[in-house]
């Protein structure tokens, strides 16, 4: 089935890890040879930022690449890892002693300089799940994972939580059975590690209690519900306590046209807004209208979630379906729902034929950071089937559509909100857009699959 292909591809990207040497600093800081008269000029974009892109190459090997936004030049390459909340430092892993031990290094992202290191027994890799890393908000607890493998017909999964400063082991979790487990989030105090349990036809939430080193039963999360359908990449409240997402529901209803209006869909078909209190271990849900479900697979996957700077309001938006919902995150209510202009993909005959014969090609799109708010909170920028849709938060009306002929996978803003960087893996480029008027400030070629921009250093 096509949804399974997307899930497999997504997991391949999210579990990718690698080691790479730190490259030389910005070439402009070192003597350079005079270019020959036949040398091709570098592109010059109207931006002086440095962006840090998590890029996944063929074979699932990931790196964090620092790119000069003015010239498109790669300034340095860092190994994949778990960045701190402020994106100042990065924890990376490297196999050692014939893959029997792991060296964990803490690097300064801005320079690539190593700040500290420690060594662990066994082989572990840094955890990355859709932009969320397994480092607690207080920076004290770091979770690492083994690569799941099969043994005698069972899956083996393992996690280890260590003191991020000393490397001392705080807790370990080793699991063997018919299910696999994937990282979801860590509580800001590092006491709870949230996982998804995959297997037996369902995906359910679990929590690992770090102080007791115990995987608690599913009932330990009050109000927990199993995953109904596709869930958008989660976002978090500013203090890291709350995790928000939208479950798009089961697109295949058991009610048919001849069942009549009295047919009630089953609970596992219902789309809903989801909030998890990562500290008190409780899950809250708000149902959204059943009419917002879609059986159009490409559109179904384009839900994104954004949270306001104060954490009080969350938006779920899908321009491909022309829908936006506004939730009160404190009262857990659906405050408003509205329509936005539908962002349409190419529906030509050749495109339809291509999707019929090569459906796996559609699975190459994986939206990891599909929506965000301006620093002032007055606008939402989100990806659709095509282009970037700009929505006013005051009345949920559409303000503009930028780069309407591009297909984007993620967006990021400079700290001042003046420039938006939008990743398009279909074109292998990043578009640079001025947020005041939507002007195109240039574009950058990207290596491999650009998963997400983790940091932007702005220059005047």
Secondary structure by P-SEA (a helix, b strand, c coil): caaaaaaaaaaaaaacccccccccccccccccccccccccccccccccbbbbbbccccccbbbbbbbcccccccccccccccccccccbbbbbbbcccccbbbbbbbcccccccccccccccbbbbbbccccccccccccbbbbbccccccccbbbbbbbbcccccccccbbbbbbccbbbbbccccccccbbbbbbbcccbbbbbbbbccccccccccccccccccccccccccccccccbbbbbcccccccccccccccccccccccbbbbbbbccccbbbbbbbcccccccccccccccbbbbbcccccbbbbbbcccbbbbbbcccccccccccccccccccccaaaaaaaaaccccccccccccccccccccccccccccccbbbbbccccccccccccccccccccccccccbbbbbbccccbbbbbcccccccccccccccccccccbbbbcc
